[in-house]
Amino acid sequence: MAVALSHLRTLVLICSLPLLFASCGGVTNVLPTSPSQSFALPISSTGTPSAPAPSPVPPATVPAAQTINGIVRPVNGSVTPCWADRFPCETYDFTLSKAGAIEVTLAWDGQPRALMVQLYWAGEGLAHEDIAPRTGPSRISFRRPLMEAANYRLRVVSLEPESAIPFTLSINY
């Protein structure tokens, strides 16, 4: 039994020698180029450890709201159509800084179907389009609850291209 234990020690020593040479002295021509990032300690000029820096606090996000009083002017020499090459419109860009809801209300004096509102991802595609019912108030109101943080464009389109139509547009996001 003593002979077997002696052979076992010898075998362990022989098996660990290549590991010892590779980690301690087998590589002599490679020099470090900079301190190891995992073992480098911060150097303090005062010799005492510095207090950890406080983590940045994200700014409180307050929903934004805009109310715009505007006019969609009739198509003429100075106003060109911007929707379907036939209808004039006014556009408003805004940015939703974090995912959430977008609420839009458009009101005007005149026929209930005189204006239409469109919500676009800026530079992308149509996200929502709405028009007032044939009877009822001249008002459109909608809420898109799960919109991603992105740039958006609202477009107020006049379906009466010969008339100037004043409006109030409210955007909550």
Secondary structure by P-SEA (a helix, b strand, c coil): caaaaaaaaaaaaaaaaaaaaaacccccccccccccccccccccccccccccccccccccccbbbbbbbcccccccccccccccccccbbbbbbbcccbbbbbbbbbbccccccbbbbbcccccccccccccccccccbbbbbbcccccccbbbbbbbccccbbbbbbbbbcc
